[in-house]
Structure formats: C-alpha cells, structure tokens
Amino acid sequence: MEQENVEVVNLQHKRKHKGKHDKPKPWDEDPNIDRWKIEKFDPSWNTDGLLEVSSFSTVFPRYREKYLQEAWPKVKSALKGYGISAELNLVEGSMTVSTTRKTRDPYIIMKARDLIKLLSRSVPAPQAIKILNDEMQCDIIKIGNLVRNKERFVKRRQRLVGPNSSTLKALEILTGSYILVQGNTVAAMGSFKGLKQVRRIVEDCMENKMHPVYHIKILMMKKELEKDPALKNENWDRFLPKFKKKNVQTKKVKSKEKKPYTPFPPPQQPSKIDQELESGEYFLSEKKKLAKKWQEKQEKQAHKTAENKRKREESFVPPKEPMNQDSNQSENDKGDVAALTMSLKKKVKEFGRQKSFQNINAKEYIATPAAEQPSKKKKKSKHS
C-alpha cells in the first residue's frame, strides 16, 4: 500500500515538471486569431533604432548598367521610406544597401539585400520593389549546374518557358508567384508555399524527372480539391494522376540470320603448327624464320609508304579543266563537214543527170552554192 502511494506521488511530481510550460492559455483556442498572419512592423516597437550598421552589396552584369542607372531614383526613394541607404557604383559594377540611424525594422536590410539581388538578375524595378512587403518573399534558383550538356540545358530551359511563354504564365497563375527565367538562374517572387512549388517544378524540369505540363495538371486538380470542404483533412494522393516516364531508350535487338540446321559439328580448324607444316615453315631454323618475318615486315612497310606518298601527291595533281567549249566546237566542225559532203553528193547526182542535154562546166557548177543555181528541171514538151 505504501509503495502504491509513493508511485502516485512520483507520477504527480513528474507531471508537474513535464507540464510546467504546457498550461492552457486563453488565446490557444480563440477562433478569431490567425496564427499564420504576418503582422506589419510598427516603428513604435523599436524607437531607439539599431546599434550597428549592416550592409550588403552585389555585382551586376554590364548589360544591366543602363537600365539600373535609369531606375535607380525609384529604387532609392522606395528604400528611403524604410530608412535604408542605397548606392550604385558604376565603376566597380556593384550595388550596396546599408542601414542608417533612421532604420527601425531590423529585418528590412534582408529585404533590401533581396531587392538588389533581383535587380541584378534582370527583374524589372517596379516588380523587384514589391519584395519590401512583408507578405512577399523571393528565391533565386540556380539551374546552370543541373545539366552538363549545353544543348540539353537550352532545350530544358525552353521547355520550362514553353511556346510564347504559355507554360511560364500558367505556372505563375497556379502558384501565385512571379517567375523570370534568365541565363543560369530562375528568379521567383511570391509566398513561401508558392516558392516551394516553383523550386520543385524547376528542378524536376531541369533534371528531366517530370515535364512542367504534368505539374500544371496536378496543381489544377489540387485547386479543384481545395474547394471541397469534405476533402479538407483527407489525403489527396488517390485523386492525383501518376505519370510514368515513357521515353526510355531501349537497345535495338540485332536480328541474327538463322543458319541451316546440321546435326554434324563444324569441321575442326587447323592449328598454327598444322599451318606451318603445310607451308613448310615448321622445318625452317629460328634464324630463317626471323629473316622471313623481317622480310614480310619490310614489304608491308614499303607498300604502306608508297600508299601514303601517293595520297600526299594527290593534293598536288592539278584538276582536269572543263572541255565544254572544245567539245562544242568539234561538234560544230563535224556538223559543217557532214553538211558539205551531203551538198557535194547532191550536186554530183544532179550534174550526172543533166550532163547529157546541157553543156555545163563541172568546176563552176560545184563552186556555186545550191541556192544561186538555176532550176534545172526538164520542161515537158507539149505534144499537140
């Protein structure tokens, strides 16, 4: 009985120490309190300011110099409202932000650091200034080291953007974030939840794990499931689609030609000794064998050098000139000779016919062209 009392006392003693700070508070079960809400900073919370000066600086590419020079007054005035001083150094190509005596919010310097990071990553100044709001966060995802091959990297980055930036716009709407793909980085701005989704989508796309279009389908289904209050506290895995990778490269099977079946084994191949016995090399002395090998080697080298020399001399042989003009001329000459022989044959025939009834000089007849000769047709005599 005494032992039981001692155990009860020990248990009470243990519970007392264990639940020392777990006492119920009046605001624990208050439905009007939103615990996820980030309250806006009130300067009255820190009237004395900061003790030390904090500063951050970042470099920017040269092609951003002109734009930053134009947009810097807007950036400076936006930071001035929070008590942050900003400096643009065009000589070194850097931007610097630092706290002042007027700074009250201790976390605003981190926001200012994110602002100059976004400006250096080609985010427009009006969009980048929104990072100073407490609800807005940013994430710069490095994608340059995820793919080694440059061609693959460019293709996968374009896959993330999509045709006419349609994929990127869909991701911005579904995640509630601003996304900018620039060079080797992806700059994203939005809530913590949206940034987490964007990082996962970008990494899956660059590592070729899942296409962004499939992520868009899943996010659209989640948006629909959020509207149903009955499924609020349930697991949604059974509703979401499961995509499998289908573009797996398979090895092509080489088709082997089937040989005709024979029950007998193949004939035994002659061994090296058998070949030497057949050629008579087996009975030669070691000295003669070495001399024969050396002779074969020399012949092989001579053949190879002659082949190489011929290949080298090929580049010095002048190319054959086109013979188009000469061939045309020869064809014309052949045509002229053929025409001349035909005309001569014709004249000889006509001369033979007319020799009997006309006294014609042969030399003059041949010399005159066919067009100028008078018509030598025999007139028919009219018989009354």
Disulfide bonds with the S-S distance in Angstrom:
none
